[in-house]
Amino acid sequence: MLLALSVLACAAIWWRALAWLPSLPERYPIHFNARGEPDGWSTSRAAWFLLPAIATVLLVGNLLLGRMLAGLARTAPGLMNIPRKELFVRLSPAGREAVLGPTLAFLGFVLLLVELLFLFILEGTGRVAASGARMLPPWPVFVFLGLVFATLPAFLIATIRAVDREAAAEKLVGGVPGGVSGGGAPPAR
């Protein structure tokens, strides 16, 4: 679902870039300061497509990163920085892949937020360039950062619970409702 929304947002970025292109003046803003005022300009039509190109690279890069993480989880789990790593590396390859669910969901969520932020920036840049608006409101950047940092703990907790669940299912530790008994240490043998 997140991937489909990200693809739609990326397509919307390209659509809006093409829609604004005929309205752009010869010189248009390409950068804004912290107050949202233009402080960088371009006369190149190619520069107008830089933000859509970056959005596309991020989309493809996120897809490749997800595949790479799944491969690392199967073949080199020690290279991954996952909560409860001592349990994670002992899981079966299938168990380690199952644990990646919250991490991949967080990456997808952040990608969607970035794509939507880029859409806002492109649309605002078009308005400033073509319709005489004086500035690009900076508040969406703070909303973006707030959403990333506000949801990060939930995704970390979900990853910890996924490690605990898979470790209990594979009988690496004694399972108790809500987590691993003994603080994540393996049972004495």
N, C-alpha and C positions, 0 to 999 in steps of 0.2 A: 504494500500500500504506500509506504513512504517513498519507495523507488518510483512508483508510478506518478506520485505527486511531484517528485523532484524532476522527472522527465517533462511533465507538463509545465512546471515553472521554467525550466530551461527553454522549452519551446516558446513559451510566452515572452521570455527575454529576447529571443531572436525575432519574434513577430513584432514586438514593440520597437526594437532597434530599426527594423526595416520600415515600420510605419512612421517613425520620427524622421528618418533620413531625408525625405524631400523637404521637410520644414526647417532643417538645421540652417542657421546662418553660416557664412563663410568661416567665422571664428566662433567656437563654442567651448564651454567649460568641460574639462576632463578630470578636475580634482577640486575638492571642497575642503575648507579648513574645519576645525572643530565646531565653529558656530554655524556651519552650513553655507558659508559664503564661497563663491568660486575663487580659487587662487591658482589655478592652472588652466591653460587654454590650448587648443589645437585648431589647426586648419586642415588637417588630414582627414579624409573620409574613412580611411582604414582604421584610424584610432577610435572611431565611433564603435567599431565592432570588437574592440579589445575586451570589454566586459562580457559580452556574450561568448566570446572565445574562451575566456577564463572560466565562465560558468560551465561550458561544455567539457573543458579539461578536468574540472573538479568532479563532474558527474562520472566521466569515464574513469578517472583516478579512484573514486570511491568504489566503483564496481571492481576494479582490479585489486584494490586494497582488501576488500572483503574476501576475494578468492585467495589472496596471498595469506591472510590471517587464517583461513580455514586450512590451507596447506601447512602453515607453521604449526597449527594446533595438532595436526596429524603426525608431522615428521620431526619437529624441533620445538616441543612445548617449552623447553627451558629458556628459549629466546623471548618468550612472551612475558609481558608484565601484567599479570592477572592476580586479583586478590586471592589469598589462600593458595599461593603458587605451589607450596609443598604438596598439597592435595591434587592440584590441577595436573602436575606433571605425572602423577601416579595413575590418573584416569586412563581408561582405554581411549584410543583415537576417536571412537564414536562419542564417548562421554565428554571428551575435550571439545569436540565440535558443538555438542549441545550447550556447553557452557558459554560459547561465543555468542549465543542469541542476544543477550542484553547489550553486549559491546557493539555488535553489528547494528542493532536497533538504534543505539545512541549515535553511531556514525551516520546512519540514515537520517535521523532526526536533525542533526547538525547540518548535514548537506541540504536538507529541505529548507532550513532556516537561512542558510547562506544564499541559496537560489532565490528565495523570496526577498532577502535583503538586496541582492543584486538587481532584482526586478524593480524594487522601490527606487534604488539609486539611478538606474537607467531611466525610468519614467520621470523622476524628479529632474534629472539632468536635461532631458528633452524639454520639460516645462520651463526650466530656467533658460535654456538656449533659445527656444522658439517663441515662447509666449511672454517673455519679459519678467517672469517671476524672479525675485531678487535672491532667493536662497533655497537650499535644500534642507528641510527640517532634520536636525540631527537625532531626534528622539528614537527613531527605529533602531539605530545602532545600539543604544542602551537597552532597549527591549530585547534585541537579539542576544546581547551578552547576558542579560538577566535570565533569559530562558535557558541558555546553555548552562550557566552556573547553578541555576535553581533545580534543574533536572539531573545534573550530574550525580548528586548523592543517591537519587532513586535508582539510577542505572547501576551504580556501584553496589548498592544493596542487592539489587536483582542478580548481579553477577556472583556475589558472595553466596546467595541462596542457591543459585544454579550449581555452583561448585559443591556446596553441602549436599544438595539433592542427588547429584550424580555420584558423589563419593559414598553416600549411604546406599544408593541403588547398586553400586558395584561392591558393596560390603568392605570398603576400605576403612570405614569408621562405623561406630555404632550410631544409628540414626535416631534422632528424637524430633518430635514436632518442633518446627521453628529453627532448626539448625543442627549442627554437629555436636555431639556430646564431647566433653573433655577439651573444649576450646580448639578443636580441629586436629588434635594430636591423634595418631593412630593408636588402636588398642594394644595393650601389652600382650605379648605372645609367649 
